[in-house]
Amino acid sequence: MYAEKDFQTMFSKWLVRHPTYFDTAVFELKICKKKSLPFTAVKPHQRRSLKLAQKCLIWKIPDDSMGEKPFDCFQIKDAESFVAILWYVPRKPKEFTLIEVDAYIAEMESSKRKSLTKDRACDIGILYNLNE
C-alpha cells in the first residue's frame, strides 16, 4: 500500500534532482487514491502554516522527537508555499500536481464542489512526473 511516507521519500528525491526549481519552499503532501481529493484533506492549521511561510514562520522542533535533531528551531521567510497532490493509480506512472497555496485556497472557497479533481488541479497547478 502506497503511503504518504513513500510519497515523501520520492518527493524529496525529486527535489534533489531539480535543485533549481525553488529557492525556499514549503510543501504539504497529499495522496489521492480516488477520482478527487476532498478540500478538507488540507487541514486549517496546514493552510495557515503554508500561508505563514510566505511571510515568516518560526518553528520549534520538539525535544521529544526520536533521533537526532538537526537544530532546535528554524525560520522560513518569503517562501513559496504549495500543496502537492500525488494522483496514485497502481502500476501507473506517479504523477503529482503542485498547486500554490493561494490558488488552492481560492479554489476551495469558490468551487461548488467539495473536492478537487485531477483535471481541475492541473488547471490551477502544474503536473509533474515523480520519476523524472
C-alpha positions, 0 to 999 in steps of 0.5 A: 500500500502506497503511503504518504511516507513513500510519497515523501521519500520520492518527493524529496528525491525529486527535489534533489534532482531539480535543485533549481526549481525553488529557492525556499519552499514549503510543501504539504503532501497529499495522496489521492487514491480516488477520482478527487481529493476532498478540500478538507484533506488540507487541514486549517492549521496546514493552510495557515502554516503554508500561508505563514511561510510566505511571510515568516514562520518560526518553528520549534522542533520538539525535544521529544522527537526520536533521533537526532535533531538537526537544530532546535528551531528554524525560520522560513521567510518569503517562501513559496508555499504549495500543496502537492497532490500525488494522483496514485493509480497502481502500476501507473506512472506517479504523477503529482500536481503542485498547486500554490497555496493561494490558488488552492485556497481560492479554489476551495472557497469558490468551487461548488464542489467539495473536492478537487479533481485531477483535471481541475488541479492541473488547471490551477497547478502544474503536473509533474512526473515523480520519476523524472 
